[in-house]
Amino acid sequence: MAIKKRGIEKSTLKFLSDLAKNNNRDWFTENKERYLKEHENTLSFIDDLRGEMMKIDNIEEKPRKKYLFRIYRDVRFSKDKTPYKSHFGGGMQRSTVWLRGGYYYGIENGNCMIAGGFWNPESKDLKRIRDHIAADDKGLRKVLASKSFKTHFGQLEGDQVKSAPKGFSKDHPSIDLLRHKQFLVYRKFTNKAVTDPSFLSEAVKTYKAMRPFFDVMSEYLTTDLNGTPLH
């Protein structure tokens, strides 16, 4: 069955643009009804996106509103004291211990993206990933070199250490991958693209293009170096 035609509402991007220019509590209070409307519009789009994703992957179930992050910023430890985010962002986690990786979406005027990966792996998971890469990086390199990956994402993204992580030589042949602290992929979309009725379909296609990357990373995180399941 074909995916329904659905894009982000133009009014949502207009609200987020206005919020970015008027990021203060007085303005937000005056425009609270606009916020609630556009929040619901975005949640409605995510409902459709999640429905399509559940057809092709095992998505973790949680309350509907949890698929979008709060728009209120935590400013306690930030130099930037603006109280609100200028974007709607959220994500879907893959379910079960065997399927690792998370799908992310960010909707912002002039800066929309579909993304995914491993944002800040726990230390034991990061070590496990690096141990697998150091032992044999062929599977991951095959994915990163594939036409589909390069077309949708270009390259692997994420923060890296400057030299070599502890326990690994800076001369290791896989040092370019071992330096990663995050393993992220993303595809940016223009305002025109996200408001087009084809956007829902493009988002699903983009997430499907992540699956080979997730498959390799899930194997790293759920098996030892001999391929024996950890769970």
N, C-alpha and C positions, 0 to 999 in steps of 0.2 A: 504494500500500500504506500502511495506517495506521501511524503511529508507535507503537512499543511503549509500554506504560505503565511509567513508571520515575520514581522520585523519589530524593532524597537520603535516606540512612538516618537515622532519628532518633538512633541511637547515635552517628553522626558529629557531630551538633550537640551531643550530651551531652558527648562527649570534648572538643570545642573549648571548650565552656563551662567544663568542669573545668580545662582548660589555662589559660584566661584567669585563673582564680582561683588557680592554682598554677604560675605561670610561672617555674619554676626547674629546674635540671638534675637535682636529686635526684628530684623528683616525675616528671619526664619519663622518667628512667631506669627508675623503678619501673613506669611505665605504657607502656613502649616497645612492648609487644605490642599494647596498645590502639591506639596510634598507627599501627602497621603495618597493623592490620586496617582502621582507618578510612581510612587513606591508600589502601589497595587498594579499598575500597568506593567512594571518590570517583573513583579512576582508572577503575573499571569503569563508573561513570556517564558519565564523560568519553568512554570508548570508544564508548558508544552515541550520545552527543551528536555526537561527531566523525563517526561513521558516517552520521548523518542529515545533517549539514552538508555532507559530501562529495557528497551527492546534489543539493545546490542551489548549491554554490559550489566554487571551486578552492582547496582547503586545503593549505597547505604540509605536506609530510611530514617528520616527525622522530621520534626514538625515543619510545616510549610514555610513559616517565616524564617526558619533557621538557614534556608538556602540563600538568603541575602544577609550580608553583614550589616551591623548597625551603622547608621550614618554619623553618629556622634563620635568624635575623636577623643581618645584618651590623651589629654594634654599635660598630665601630671609631670612627666619627665621629658617633655619636648620644648624646645625653644620656640617652635611654631605654636602659638596659642589660639589659632583659628579653631572654632568649636566644631566645625562640620567637615566631613569629607565632601569633595566636589564630584564624587562618582558613586555609582551603585556597584558594589562588588559582592561576589559570593562564590560558592563552589559546591561541588558534589564529590564525595569520597567513594572510592570503590569499596565494596563490602567483602568480608571474610579476610582471614590472615593471609590468604594466598594471592589475593589481587591487590597489589599495592599501587599507589599513585592517586593523585587528586586532580579533578577537572576544575578550572577556575574561569570566571568571566568578569570582565570589568567594563562598565559602561560610563563613559565620560565624554563630554563635548570635545571632539578633536583627538581623543586618545582612548579608543575602544579596542579591546583585545579579547581573544579566546586563548587561554593558556593552560598549562598543566605541568605536573612533575612532582618534585620533591623539594619543598621550600627550605626547611632546616631539619634534615634527618638527625635523629638522636645519635649520640656519639657511637653507640654500638652498631647502629645501622650504617652510619657513614663508614666505619671501619670495615664492615662486611662488604659494602659496595666496593671500596678501594681494594680489598683483598682479592675479590673476584676479578676486577679490572687488571690488577697486577699479574694475576695468574694467567688470564686469557681475555683479552679485550676484543677478540674478533667479532663476537655477537653484537656488541654495542657499536663497534665501528661500522659494521655492515648496515645497521639501522641508520646511523648518522650520515652515511654516504648514499643512502637510497634516494631515488628520484622523488618519491613521495615526501620524505622528510625534508629534503632541501626545498621542494616546491612550497610546502606549507610553512616551514619554520626557519629554513636557512641554516641554522647551526644551534648547537647546544648552548644555553645561556646559564647564568647563575654566578654568584660570588665564588672567588677562588683564593687560595693562599698564594702569597707572592713567590715563594720558592718551592719547597717540597714539604708535604705533610710529614709529621713525625713517623719514623719507621720506614720511610721510602727514600730512595736516592733521587737526587735532582737529575741524574742521568738516566733514570728508568725510561725505557722506550714509550711507556704510556703516561709519562709525566703530565702531558697536556690534559688528560682526563683525570688523573689522580689529584691534581691541584683543586678540582672542584669541591666546594663545600655545599653547593646547591646544584641540582640537576633540573633545569627548567627549559621549557619550550613555550613559545608564544607566537601568535599571528595577529598582527594589527589590522584593524578595519577602519575605513573612513566613515564619517557621519552618513554619507550617502549609502554606503554598503550596509550599515546596521539598520537603517530605516527602510531598506528595500525588502519586499516580501520574500525574497530568496534567503534572507539572513538566517532563519532557523535552519534551513537545509545546509547552508554553508558552515554553520556552527557545528552541526552534527558531523559533517564530512571532516572538519578539522579535528574533532575529538577522535574520530575513527582513525585518522592518520597518526595519532599518538599511540595507538595500541601496540604496535611493534616495539616501541620504546618502553612502554609500560611492561610488556611481556618480559623483556630482557632484565629490566630492573627488578621485577617481581621475582624472577628466578634468582637473582643475586641475593635478595632479601629473605628468601624462604628456603634456601638450600645451602649446604656447606660446600667447600671447594671440590668435593667428590660427587656433588649432585644429590646427596642424600637430604631428604626433607627435614627441616628443623622442627616441624610441628607434628 
